[in-house]
Amino acid sequence: MAWIGLYRPDRAEISSAANEFDLHHLAVDDAIAAHQRPELER
């Protein structure tokens, strides 16, 4: 598990973190949308 704290990231920073940690594109979309938090479903 990793906690990634970014202060007001732009799309380039989010994209870089998503590529580095192999994040699912839907989780990234949720993080970009205002007032959304990424979620995990098993």
N, C-alpha and C positions, 0 to 999 in steps of 0.2 A: 504494500500500500504506500502511496506517495501523496503528500499534500503539496499542491502547487499553488503558491500565492502570487498572483499577478495583480498589480495595481493599475486599473484602467488599461488593460491590454488592447492593442489594436489587432486587426485580423491577422496580420503577419506573425505577431507573437503567439496568438492562439493556434495558428496553423503550424508553427514551428513546434510548439509543445505537443500538439496532436500527432504530428509525425514522429516525434521522439518517443512518445509513450504508446504509439499505435492505438489511439483512441478511436472509437466508433464515430462515424460522421454524424449520427443522430445525437450523440452526447455532446459533440462540439456545437451543433446547431442549437441545442438547448442552452448551452453555456453562453452563446452569443446573444440569444434573444433576451430582451429586457425582462427582469424579474423571473427568470427561469433558472433552475438548478439542474445539473445533470443527474440522471437517475440510473440505478443499476437494477436490472431484473435478472433473476436466476431462472 
